[in-house]
Amino acid sequence: MDKFSLLFLGLATALSASAASDVVSSPDGKLSVEVTDAAGTPKYSVKYDGVDFLMPSPLGFVSDLGDYTSGMTMTEVTPVTEIHESYSLPNIKKSNVDYNANQRTFKFTRDGKPVYDVIFQVADNDVAFKYHIYPQRDRRSSVVKSEATGFVMPDGTTTFLCPQSKPMGGFAGTSPSYETSYTVDDALGKNGFGAGYSFPCLFRNGDKGWTLISETGVDGGYCASRLMGGNGNTYSIGYPQEGEMNGLGSAFAGIPLPGETPWRII
């Protein structure tokens, strides 16, 4: 093999190993989300007006069909779809809402087969995303055991969080009942009383602004979640604690395939 062939082979190898990445931005262009598959690990990050509000944060999940937090390839990103919706509610601070956002779908595969899409919807002050999960082999249902879905805060961020209680304690054994007091301007890296935090969860990015994390679109087809800490700057989605509801039911999410998760909102 001559030197030219060796050079070409090396270049092709480098290109095939490079990470895919793409961006979806808000209608006003200030809020942006970048999604990548660097080293086979899906991640996303969030900037507002050029300032980091979420550092590269993990995506993916572990189910009874496999661990889909690594070894993934982002193979396609759909064009931007503009979302325009208007609605009225009598019991919110602004009764008439006009919602405008840009949506893109980031498709992840393993060994050339579709595993999940991550659908991002970005408005001028909000990011929402959820997973669309595909069937694998002949399976038409799955148990999602955990999510890698994370939120990595910039250094110097402080927290305003409501620690979640352990199950079946408190008055009449009703905990977690979401009635513990919020900590104020606390440090990163804690995990409440050891059981994470109840939504909504608020973070202050120094003097740059605020980040609120919660979820929406939860129904009987998927479990509600909490936010787990205790890993430095990284917080992640946690499922219900075993022992809640006197141990009745599952602490995991069982879904039909194809199926979707609730929206995680920022």
C-alpha positions as CSV (number, residue, x, y, z in Angstrom):
1,M,0.0,0.0,0.0
2,D,1.5,3.4,-1.0
3,K,1.6,6.5,1.1
4,F,-1.3,8.1,-0.6
5,S,-3.5,5.1,0.2
6,L,-2.4,5.1,3.8
7,L,-3.2,8.8,4.1
8,F,-6.7,8.3,2.5
9,L,-7.4,5.4,4.8
10,G,-6.4,7.4,7.9
11,L,-8.6,10.3,6.8
12,A,-11.6,8.0,6.2
13,T,-11.1,6.4,9.6
14,A,-11.0,9.8,11.3
15,L,-14.1,11.0,9.5
16,S,-16.1,7.8,10.4
17,A,-15.1,8.3,14.1
18,S,-16.1,12.0,14.2
19,A,-19.2,12.9,16.3
20,A,-22.4,14.0,14.7
21,S,-24.0,17.2,16.1
22,D,-26.7,19.6,15.2
23,V,-28.6,22.5,16.7
24,V,-32.2,23.6,17.2
25,S,-32.9,27.2,18.3
26,S,-35.8,29.3,19.5
27,P,-37.8,31.5,17.2
28,D,-35.9,34.6,18.4
29,G,-32.6,32.8,18.0
30,K,-31.4,33.4,21.6
31,L,-32.1,29.9,23.1
32,S,-30.3,27.0,21.5
33,V,-29.8,23.3,22.1
34,E,-27.0,21.3,20.6
35,V,-27.3,17.5,20.4
36,T,-24.3,15.2,19.7
37,D,-23.3,11.6,19.8
38,A,-19.7,12.1,20.8
39,A,-17.9,8.7,21.5
40,G,-21.3,7.0,21.0
41,T,-22.8,8.8,24.0
42,P,-25.8,11.0,23.2
43,K,-25.7,14.4,24.9
44,Y,-27.3,17.8,24.7
45,S,-26.4,21.3,25.9
46,V,-28.3,24.5,26.3
47,K,-27.2,28.1,25.8
48,Y,-29.1,31.3,26.2
49,D,-27.7,34.4,24.4
50,G,-24.4,32.6,24.1
51,V,-24.2,31.8,27.9
52,D,-24.0,28.1,29.0
53,F,-27.1,27.1,31.1
54,L,-26.7,23.4,30.8
55,M,-23.3,21.8,30.0
56,P,-23.2,18.7,27.8
57,S,-25.7,16.4,29.6
58,P,-26.5,12.7,29.0
59,L,-29.4,11.3,27.1
60,G,-30.6,7.7,26.8
61,F,-32.1,5.0,29.0
62,V,-31.7,1.4,30.2
63,S,-34.5,-1.0,29.5
64,D,-35.1,-4.8,29.6
65,L,-34.1,-4.7,25.9
66,G,-30.7,-3.1,26.4
67,D,-28.6,-0.3,27.6
68,Y,-29.1,2.6,25.2
69,T,-26.9,5.1,27.0
70,S,-23.8,4.4,24.9
71,G,-22.8,2.8,21.6
72,M,-25.4,5.0,19.8
73,T,-25.1,6.9,16.5
74,M,-27.1,9.9,15.5
75,T,-28.0,9.2,12.0
76,E,-30.6,11.8,11.0
77,V,-31.9,15.2,12.1
78,T,-35.2,16.3,10.7
79,P,-35.8,19.8,9.3
80,V,-37.2,22.5,11.7
81,T,-41.0,22.3,12.2
82,E,-42.6,25.5,13.4
83,I,-45.1,25.0,16.2
84,H,-47.9,27.7,16.7
85,E,-50.5,27.0,19.4
86,S,-52.9,29.2,21.3
87,Y,-54.9,28.2,24.4
88,S,-56.8,29.6,27.4
89,L,-56.9,28.5,31.0
90,P,-58.8,30.1,33.8
91,N,-56.4,29.3,36.6
92,I,-52.9,30.3,35.5
93,K,-51.1,33.7,35.7
94,K,-51.6,34.4,32.0
95,S,-55.0,33.2,30.9
96,N,-54.4,33.5,27.1
97,V,-51.3,31.9,25.9
98,D,-49.7,32.0,22.4
99,Y,-47.0,29.3,22.2
100,N,-44.4,29.4,19.4
101,A,-41.5,27.0,19.1
102,N,-39.2,25.2,16.7
103,Q,-39.1,21.4,16.8
104,R,-36.5,19.0,15.5
105,T,-36.2,15.2,15.9
106,F,-32.8,13.7,16.5
107,K,-32.7,10.0,15.5
108,F,-30.4,7.5,17.2
109,T,-29.6,4.0,16.0
110,R,-27.4,1.1,17.0
111,D,-26.0,-1.2,14.4
112,G,-28.0,0.6,11.8
113,K,-31.3,-0.1,13.5
114,P,-33.6,2.7,15.0
115,V,-33.7,2.7,18.8
116,Y,-35.1,6.0,19.8
117,D,-35.7,9.6,18.6
118,V,-35.2,12.6,20.9
119,I,-37.8,15.2,20.0
120,F,-36.7,18.7,21.0
121,Q,-39.1,21.7,21.0
122,V,-37.5,25.1,21.7
123,A,-39.5,28.2,22.5
124,D,-38.0,31.6,23.3
125,N,-37.7,30.8,27.0
126,D,-38.4,27.0,27.2
127,V,-36.9,23.7,26.1
128,A,-39.0,20.5,26.1
129,F,-37.8,17.1,25.0
130,K,-39.1,13.5,25.0
131,Y,-38.1,10.1,23.7
132,H,-39.9,8.2,21.0
133,I,-38.9,4.6,21.5
134,Y,-39.0,2.0,18.7
135,P,-39.7,-1.8,18.9
136,Q,-36.7,-4.1,19.0
137,R,-36.7,-7.4,17.3
138,D,-40.1,-9.0,17.8
139,R,-40.8,-7.1,21.1
140,R,-43.8,-4.8,21.2
141,S,-43.5,-3.7,24.8
142,S,-40.6,-2.8,27.2
143,V,-39.8,-2.0,30.8
144,V,-37.7,1.2,31.1
145,K,-35.6,0.6,34.2
146,S,-33.8,3.9,34.4
147,E,-33.0,7.0,32.4
148,A,-29.6,8.6,31.9
149,T,-31.4,11.8,31.1
150,G,-29.4,14.4,32.9
151,F,-28.9,18.1,33.6
152,V,-25.3,19.2,34.1
153,M,-25.1,22.7,35.7
154,P,-22.3,25.2,35.2
155,D,-19.8,25.6,38.0
156,G,-21.0,28.2,40.6
157,T,-24.7,27.3,40.2
158,T,-26.7,27.3,43.4
159,T,-29.9,25.4,44.1
160,F,-33.5,26.0,45.3
161,L,-34.8,22.4,45.8
162,C,-37.4,20.5,47.7
163,P,-35.9,17.3,49.2
164,Q,-38.1,14.2,48.7
165,S,-39.0,12.1,51.7
166,K,-38.5,8.4,52.0
167,P,-41.7,6.4,51.4
168,M,-44.5,5.6,53.8
169,G,-43.3,8.0,56.6
170,G,-44.6,11.2,58.0
171,F,-48.2,11.9,58.9
172,A,-50.4,8.8,58.4
173,G,-47.6,7.2,56.3
174,T,-48.3,9.6,53.4
175,S,-44.8,10.6,52.4
176,P,-43.5,11.4,49.9
177,S,-46.2,14.1,50.0
178,Y,-44.2,17.0,48.5
179,E,-44.5,19.1,51.6
180,T,-40.9,19.4,52.8
181,S,-39.3,22.9,52.8
182,Y,-37.2,24.1,49.9
183,T,-33.5,24.8,50.5
184,V,-32.4,28.2,49.4
185,D,-29.3,29.1,47.5
186,D,-27.7,25.8,48.4
187,A,-24.6,24.2,46.9
188,L,-24.5,21.7,44.1
189,G,-23.8,18.0,44.7
190,K,-26.3,17.1,47.3
191,N,-29.2,14.6,47.1
192,G,-31.7,15.9,49.6
193,F,-32.5,13.4,52.3
194,G,-31.0,10.7,50.1
195,A,-34.1,10.4,47.8
196,G,-33.6,13.3,45.4
197,Y,-35.9,16.2,44.9
198,S,-39.5,16.8,44.0
199,F,-40.4,18.9,40.9
200,P,-40.2,21.7,40.1
201,C,-36.4,22.3,40.7
202,L,-34.8,25.7,40.5
203,F,-31.2,26.6,39.8
204,R,-29.4,30.0,39.8
205,N,-26.6,30.3,37.3
206,G,-24.7,33.0,39.2
207,D,-25.8,36.5,38.0
208,K,-26.5,35.1,34.5
209,G,-30.1,33.8,35.1
210,W,-32.2,30.9,36.3
211,T,-33.0,27.4,35.2
212,L,-36.2,25.6,36.2
213,I,-36.6,21.9,35.5
214,S,-39.8,19.9,35.7
215,E,-41.9,17.5,33.6
216,T,-45.3,17.5,31.9
217,G,-47.5,15.2,29.9
218,V,-47.4,12.5,32.5
219,D,-50.4,10.1,32.3
220,G,-51.2,6.5,33.2
221,G,-48.9,5.2,30.5
222,Y,-45.7,6.3,32.3
223,C,-44.5,6.9,35.8
224,A,-44.0,10.4,37.3
225,S,-40.3,11.2,38.2
226,R,-38.1,13.0,40.6
227,L,-34.7,14.7,40.2
228,M,-31.7,12.8,41.6
229,G,-28.5,14.7,42.7
230,G,-25.4,13.8,44.6
231,N,-23.1,13.5,41.6
232,G,-21.3,16.9,41.5
233,N,-22.8,19.2,38.9
234,T,-25.0,16.5,37.4
235,Y,-28.7,15.9,38.2
236,S,-30.7,13.2,36.6
237,I,-34.2,11.8,36.1
238,G,-35.2,9.3,38.9
239,Y,-38.2,7.0,39.0
240,P,-40.4,6.4,42.0
241,Q,-38.9,4.8,45.1
242,E,-39.6,1.2,45.8
243,G,-41.9,1.1,48.8
244,E,-44.2,3.9,47.7
245,M,-47.9,3.1,47.7
246,N,-47.2,0.4,50.3
247,G,-45.0,-1.3,47.7
248,L,-47.9,-1.7,45.3
249,G,-47.1,-1.3,41.6
250,S,-43.8,-1.0,39.9
251,A,-41.0,1.5,40.3
252,F,-40.3,1.3,36.6
253,A,-42.1,2.4,33.4
254,G,-43.8,-0.3,31.3
255,I,-44.7,0.9,27.9
256,P,-46.0,-0.4,24.6
257,L,-43.7,-0.1,21.6
258,P,-43.5,2.2,19.8
259,G,-44.0,4.4,22.8
260,E,-43.1,7.8,24.3
261,T,-41.9,9.3,27.6
262,P,-43.4,12.4,29.2
263,W,-41.8,15.8,28.3
264,R,-38.8,16.9,30.3
265,I,-39.0,20.7,30.4
266,I,-36.4,23.4,31.1
